[in-house]
Amino acid sequence: MKPRSISPGPAVSFGNRSTVAVLALSLFALGQKPVDAPPKAEKVGNLHAVVATYTLDYGSGSDQVLEMAYGFPERARWQQTVLDGNKRVLRIYNRFGERTYERLETSGASTVLTGAKHLDQLRQIELMQAVLLWPDCFDWKDVRGSRMHDMGATGLLIVDPFEGERPGTFRSFGADGIEREVVIVEAWEIEHERAWPARWKLESALTRLTATRVSIDTSARFSDAFFVPPDQRDRAFTSAHTKLRHIDLAARPARRVPLPDGDDWKEQVERARKLRGAWKGEQAELAPWLTLELDARARPSALWLELRDASRVPEGWTLRPPRMALAVAVENERRVTRELMQKMRSKLAPGIVPGTTLARMAVDGEGTIDVLLPLSTAR
């Protein structure tokens, strides 16, 4: 690939379009951390973390979505929709310290990346962190007009010479000195008192894509558990004495539809199924499950319509951010009780705020029911 130098686009101020805070936290008040933990979390400027969402155009006519969440230092979580045949699936990459992981949303099992794949993923995560948060996070050295950051065994990051405050071209190199990726920022936009890349292109030997900004969230705050796959989290993040699971809820456009008051579980589920069936999205597909909001009696009080694709939020819908949650699977509706809801809340550490309890099941209402308790933290 030939070296190139492209001037960045002008900064454009488009107002303060805030996004919903993304919060994740440890579930239990235990003091251990996973092995190979990174340095203690700290802020970058006034940021505890940042979540940036982009659509990715590979030129195939079907956009994908990449959500990049960063904590500081050495913490990252990427969620990317990928095409698997005719289906879209979510592939998740985690970075915690010097470890990287990969997993599919449809599989509970994650893979600890090693060798070249680990170095490639680590280099790409640091490259995009440099692009998003320029000039913070890294120790940049001036080398003949370029800026360079040495990543050790992972390689190098080099920013081409530029005029003004913001660069246009970021390059990554392996430890062998061979160029791996080039990111060309075509436009910057101002939000939350910072300039963010609004549109950029990535080129490598295998990939060419154009990314367009969807949202930037600077109100996010995460615990270390967020950056480690659920099946890799230390026992400090789970309870050995209950059937509770520690899961992640992906970001999705959602819409709340109240249900008529009723005590009969099956009647409420049938009402929710009919309401869901009556919704016909012209350009949006519903997620393949039924999500119900539970009241204090543990009875369905509202239907949550959720879209499969988070890249576009239709009018009248709200983008529910990624969250962590407690979950327990029960055999049938008779086991969804106030006592179960109270038990789930009793497991939370001080400072953790439970949301409204949800029940998620198959669209036909058959099979097991997942009782979910979304979590946030006190501000």
PERA-V398238 format. One record per helix or strand of 2 or more residues. SS is the DSSP state (H for helix, E for strand). FROM is the first residue (numbers start at 1). TO is the last residue. Records with the same first field share a line. If there is no record, write none. Layout:
SS=FROM-TO + FROM-TO
This chain:
E=11-13 + 49-57 + 64-71 + 75-84 + 87-96 + 99-104 + 111-112 + 141-143 + 146-150 + 156-159 + 169-173 + 179-191 + 194-204 + 208-217 + 245-249 + 252-258 + 290-294 + 300-307 + 318-320 + 323-330 + 352-361 + 369-377
H=115-133 + 152-154 + 224-227 + 230-232 + 235-237 + 265-278 + 333-335 + 338-346
